[in-house]
Amino acid sequence: MAPTSLLGSLATLLFGVVSLVKPDATAKVTDLEPLDAAGRSEVATVFGGVFTTLGLLGLAGEERPVVFVWLGVVLARIASFRDQEAITAGTVVGLLVEIGILGLFLAPEGDDDAAAVEVEVPGADGDD
């Protein structure tokens, strides 16, 4: 697993676990206002359940479904901006975070053999 995918999986898992145990915190960050315990249960179920499962899938090396869900989240966020009132500092930051996490999964893996590139500079070793 690429280090960036590991980081993306851990970030996804963290968001899910926090949503499970602190649904009020997730609701606040996402500008949701659960009216009662049933509303908090929905936040914990949807955000907590989905993102905890996605994080675990990523850690297990099953990155494809995680990538597709994050891509769907990014596309849905962009589509939601058709309502001009939905474009706030918080939703733009949310979009940037979502794109960042998606990018962690899409970042190319490093190739140890290609890490060092030698460039010969004439005259650098004293020979002209």
PyMOL commands that set and color helices and strands:
alter all, ss='L'
color gray80, all
select helices_A, chain A and resi 3-21+23-29+37-59+63-80+84-86+89-106+112-114
alter helices_A, ss='H'
color red, helices_A
deselect
rebuild
show_as cartoon
